[in-house]
Amino acid sequence: MKHDATKFYESWPATMNTMKARPGGGDIGKAFGPFFQATMKDASAEGGLSVKHKELIALGIGVAVRCEPCIYAHVEKCVKAGATPREVMDATGVAVMMGGGPTYTYTPVVAAALEHFEALAARE
């Protein structure tokens, strides 16, 4: 199965906007957004985790629970936070070690997302 990261990244904002337009959908976004922002902020100055490390954890969990949108979203955030492709794949490997074969089947989604961002970087 081929995973089309470009199609995901192009369609995801509209997909989420459709959900938010549903009755009650906007309330979900309004509640989740501040929680996400507070949790994922850089805490390294206070002895906590950096954004990069938090995103690598989030990616690992997304892979472990086999959530394709989570994988795409957090690979993007990992790359933007400065994670290397090796770090992304290491986090993926830990998820596979914890989740076994069913989790392993989602590693091509990670690879497709990385290829998407590598292609974008090559165009710059």
C-alpha positions in Angstrom: 0.0 0.0 0.0 1.4 3.4 -1.0 1.0 6.2 1.5 0.5 9.6 -0.1 1.8 12.1 2.4 1.4 15.0 0.1 -2.3 14.3 -0.3 -2.7 14.1 3.5 -0.9 17.4 4.1 -2.9 19.1 1.4 -6.3 17.8 2.6 -5.9 17.7 6.4 -6.7 21.4 7.1 -10.0 21.1 5.1 -10.8 17.8 6.9 -10.4 19.5 10.3 -12.3 22.6 9.2 -15.2 20.3 8.2 -15.3 18.7 11.6 -15.1 22.1 13.3 -18.1 23.3 11.2 -20.3 20.5 12.6 -22.5 21.4 15.6 -20.3 20.9 18.6 -17.2 20.4 16.5 -15.9 23.9 17.1 -16.2 23.3 20.8 -13.9 20.3 20.5 -11.2 22.3 18.7 -11.5 25.2 21.2 -11.1 22.8 24.1 -8.3 20.7 22.6 -6.2 23.6 21.2 -5.2 25.3 24.4 -4.5 21.9 26.0 -2.3 20.9 23.1 -0.4 24.2 23.1 0.2 24.1 26.9 1.4 20.5 26.9 3.6 20.8 23.8 5.4 24.0 24.7 9.2 23.9 25.2 9.9 23.2 28.9 13.7 22.7 28.5 14.5 26.0 30.3 12.8 24.7 33.4 14.5 21.3 33.2 11.6 19.7 31.2 11.4 18.3 27.7 12.1 20.3 24.6 9.5 20.5 21.8 11.5 18.1 19.7 11.5 15.5 22.5 7.8 15.9 23.1 7.1 15.5 19.4 9.2 12.4 19.2 7.2 10.9 22.1 3.9 12.0 20.4 5.1 10.3 17.2 5.9 7.1 19.0 2.5 7.0 20.6 0.8 7.8 17.3 2.7 4.9 15.7 2.0 2.6 18.7 -1.8 3.3 18.6 -1.7 3.0 14.7 -3.2 6.5 14.1 -2.2 7.5 10.6 -3.2 11.2 10.9 -1.3 11.4 14.2 1.8 9.9 12.5 1.7 12.5 9.7 1.0 15.4 12.0 3.8 14.5 14.4 6.4 13.7 11.8 5.8 17.2 10.4 6.1 18.7 13.9 9.2 16.6 14.6 10.9 17.9 11.5 9.9 21.5 12.3 11.3 21.0 15.8 14.7 20.0 14.4 14.5 16.2 14.6 16.6 14.3 12.2 15.2 11.5 10.0 17.3 9.1 12.2 15.7 10.5 15.4 12.2 10.1 13.8 13.0 6.5 12.8 14.4 5.8 16.3 11.2 6.9 17.9 9.3 4.8 15.4 11.5 1.8 16.3 10.8 2.2 20.0 7.0 2.2 19.2 7.4 -0.9 17.1 9.3 -2.6 19.9 6.5 -1.8 22.3 3.6 -2.6 19.9 4.9 -5.5 17.8 3.8 -6.5 14.3 0.6 -4.5 14.0 2.6 -1.3 14.9 5.3 -2.3 12.4 2.8 -2.1 9.6 2.5 1.6 10.1 6.2 2.4 9.6 5.7 3.0 5.9 3.5 6.0 6.9 6.5 7.5 8.8 8.8 6.8 5.8 6.3 8.5 3.4 6.0 11.5 5.6 9.8 11.8 5.9 10.1 11.5 2.1 7.6 14.3 1.7 9.6 16.7 3.8 12.9 15.6 2.3 11.4 16.4 -1.2 10.3 19.8 0.1 13.7 20.6 1.5 15.4 19.5 -1.8 13.2 22.1 -3.6 14.4 25.0 -1.4 
